[in-house]
């Protein structure tokens, strides 16, 4: 490929009196050079005006932010906890079911299940030296939940909660074993999950190790599952997508619960027939103990350990995705083909937009371009940002399971489950592409899974979110732009820039019932809905915008950027069932409940003075009971000893009692500022309206039938107005006839003039019209 270089390249535009003579071969190859820079002295005036404008705009922003902070600066009311649970003080993670009925608590030795209303332990699953650090729940049937747990050793387990019992369905990396590397003597490296997996737990054999799982998530209803897997020996990562036998699991769980119920009935029948002999005790002691056992609740139920012989249906691996190379690696890597024909065969087919990995540029050409660039810009290379070397960094991945839409329609969608996912959208950390894969597509012959659709962006993807029906997909970029896609219609709703000073960090769709809907009188059925999108930037600013069809995307600032590090948000979570409320955790350990749309702090959940929030940068906190309860783990504060002047050696710090860590429960419905939000009820509204032909006809016929009762009244009114309308028509007709009789008559006549010279062109002319 030829390389064109521009002559007379000047980095500083010349003045009016020092303009070089242009050469004939001086032409523009770079589109950015089409507009020349201003010469002196106009360039100086332009800089001065721009600086004055920028300074004025900075002052305006500073005053607006100061006024907004002043309006929000007040001490919100604080409320104490309602109950404390000492038994679960060592909780390592906590989450709530989607319906808010059950709370799952991860412990250093298993999982505990609580009732969200009474806070009583329902059941537990225990295993020694298994510290659960992540928990996620998904509903798979009525009163049945799929639980995905991840421990500190990188092992992922699938549990099922049904019938007040926990069942272990699958250990994902139980069969994925690899050869272990040589033992590591350094103890500092053993803190990471990777080195823990390589070294193994104490007492285990170190002949082999398992693959690590860093992330594990499932679809909304538990049909598919994705896990980020790492090989600790080679530091390779990839994404595995599984198809879960959800329906089979539900049937097997129902069968096991029915069998367990029959066994319990048999035992109860035998116990009634053969009552146990009374225990010889002193008078009154036996009755007192029995009454005490009946009145005191059972806080330590038996652990429901699964039977070793119990087997459930196996999940199937459908695809394995490797992370794409970074843009820098793509630029440096040339085509390794030896001939032009071989290079062309490795290029993308062109069915979808390519990722830029398979190109026809050779390594020698790329090296030549790099040398030319370094030669032309030697004096500016020092100002380029230095590349940071990422050592031992795992590339994170984010994915969403979505249903079929206009962009990717799949005919293999199950008729029994019309809303089941048919494709998965994947984007990797520090990537500018969003890849769409079909879950029904078979991999290529070489084992590589090629995407069915690729969305490239001009900036790195930093956040994505999806509506509950997966019809709306939003992509947040590092440049501060937000892209809203309507997958149902297959079109883009718009692009808006939230901020130019920070990247988009997190986004949430709020309940559409919170947003005012545009209701038309006709047609008698909904055609479109609108929903709010809550956006958080990396500098702590919060925005919301309306992402309805046909509406402009205008961001509204909820809270300004945070200047103080202690006031940065470490957890932002809209309260389920109460879209007007948002729970916010600050880095200094404060727990606030804010209004979602105006950003006002309504109240704070206050821990006792002797306790503080555990790891404020990653707090163990969740809401339950559809926003009526708040579960928070707190630990006892460690008071530093006061050093006296005469003492040279400091006193030893007191050790914290393990029981001092507790799980606190706050009753949000009892907080006075939140009463109006707890009582309010909202009509559910869907994110996307799909009105079929049958529904439209039914709505029109229903409206027509409802109007039949008023038909007689309308006909009487119509006949009453008929006489007046006929009289008005006759009056207009008579008036038109009178105006026609009074209209003057014009006679039109044309006179032609003939010239004598007929040989010249244009000799025949005609005169003007005469009117009489």
Phi, psi and omega in degrees: 000126182290150180245124181257133178243141182268136178274164177056046178276117178240126181283335176247120181299140182285165176277178183292330183267002178227062178257119180289157180286129180286142178267165182290326183269015179272105181226163186262123174254338182265122180299335181288344181265011181293326179260117180285155178285156180291141175279169175286146003269007184290330179296321179293319178297321179296318178296319180296316180295319178296321180293320178296318180294316179297318179296318179295320180293322177296321178294320179297315179297320180297319180292320179295317179295321178295320179294321179293320177294324179294322179291331180268356185274096173204159182273111182288156178294142180249143182231144182273171181283160179266322184210153176231141182242107182283329183297327182258029181292335179269027181299133179259343177197157180208140178209165183235153177290164184294331178271356176078012183273327189234142177244129179253129184241125174275134184238168176294348180225028177147209184227139176240147181242130181240152169278127187291338182271310184266348182062023176273143178286127180272309180199179181205154173236121187238142174204134185294143174059033176240100181263112182278122182250343179220140178222137175220140182235148180217135177283133178245342176195183180291122181060028174230135185226142172265129183243127176250119181243146179228125183261180184287348178265005180081022178260135180249134180234148176249120177245163174227134177250118180206140177059037181060034178220153177250134179238135175271113183273316188198141167255111192298314184258036178281330181257356182267075182255147180225167179291139183275147178282182179294149182297142181262130182273337182287129182273340182289329182283348184284358181285334183280152178300328181297312181287331175296319180291325179291317181282328181085166178286157178300133179093353180267156176287142185255027181280336181213163179219163182257162172289150182264147175241119182265336180210141180212118181220156181237172176288175188298325182244016172077030177274325183228161182217142177233140181221138176268113188250143178230140171265109186293340180282323182250357180060027176272143179233153176201166181249128179249133179247126181245151169258121184268137176280070186297312182296320178295320178297319180297316178296319179293322178293319178298321179294318180293322178293321178295318178296318179295324178294320178296318179296321178296320178295321178296317180295320179295323178294318178294323180294326179288320180292319183240087179291146180292147179294147180291145180275134181286111178227171177291164185295122178091340184288318182298318179295321180295318179294321180294318178295324179294320180292327181286322183280329183276126181289154180274107183267349179234080181289167179290144180282131180271084178279133180291151177292143181293329180275355182288129180231141178241167180299145184271146175275157185243137177277125183251336178200156180225115188247129177263150180291142178288155177294154179292159178303325179294320179293324179294320181293324183276341184266120178263175178285127184270007181291147182276340182227166179292324180296317178293326178292321180292329180289335180275353180285152179303149183291336180096004178294321177233169177295129184284165178269354181087003181280320182259099181233174184259001181285132180274167181292324180295322179294317179295321177295322178295319178295321179295319179295320179295319179295315180294327180290323183281332186236049179295318185284353181247358182292333181290340182271355179289145177294137181283141180286128178277130179277116179274111181254126175057046181247128180267126179286120180283157181225146177231141184211154179225131174271127188229156176277173181287150179215191180292330181285320179225091179267131182239124180281351182270014179296138185292128178292333179287332180234081184294337181263015181284150181294145177237346179209165181229135177257128187232137170218139184260160180297141182060032179246153179250009183238144173246119186258137177246127179237141174274134181284351179259359184275140178272145179294164180289176181295324179279005179086355181276134179263109182271142181288150176275337181207138181232128176251107175273148179230160183277352180222167181291142177280128181244340182199149174217154174209161185219146177289167183295330178267006177060019178271337178247128180233129183238135180241126176256137186247164179291339179280358182092004179273150177235126182248125182249124180244136172259100183288333181294316177271348180072038182216160181269128180280337177154169177231134181221145177263115181284311180206152178258357185256353184208167179265158176285127185256313181214155179214148179219140170272130177268162181301129180299339179294341177286334184269135177294130182263146179272099182263123178263152177289330180215136005286165184281028177217156182288142178246333180200158178229168181230146180220155177271145174240121180264129186234136175239132179263169184290342178269009177092358180284148180238137179225160169219152180212156178266124183247049177276161180291128179081005180255145177290141179275098181246115180282143176240130183281125177268314178218141183285172176299147183268126180268327182271132184296326182292338182266009177290147180276126175257340176211125176233123184214115173299137183289124179297135181082346179230079185294344179285345185249146177225129177270130183232134175246125179269161182293335178280357176103005180277142178246116185240149172247116185246157172283133189292320189269328180254350175078008179287138177279115183277318182196174179229143173268115188257126173280159178298157183299338182275354184233162177218164182290137180282127177043076181302335179285341174215072189288155175261096189206148176198159175256152181216175179056039180056044175090006181268345180231152178225122180254125183225137174263130177235151179238156182291142179285142177261113181276127179285135180291145179279123181275127176273158184290324183286336183277137177263329180257130180288150178288150178293142180286143180291140179282146182274130178291132179302329180291342182294336176281128185226162174255112184265143181240124179251135177267094183294331180292342179271354179285128184300316181293347184254005184296317182295330179281330180287330183276331186294141178240144183234145176280128182296138179231136181278154178289326182230134179261123176238098182259110181284174180296320180296319180293323179294316179296317179297319180294318179293318179293321178297318178294321180295319179292323179293335181272355181293331179295334179265006184293318181297317179295320179293322179294320178296318178296324181294315179291329177293326179275348183298316182297317180294322180292321178295318178297321178294321179295318179295322178297317178297324181291317179295320180295323179293322179293320178296319178294328179291324179291327182276358184283134178291157182254134179243135175255134185247128181217140181243132181245124180265141178245127180252131177270161182285322181279100181270351183280333183281143179294144180076024182282341180264120179233171178225152185273185181272163181285145177249133181245132177247000000 
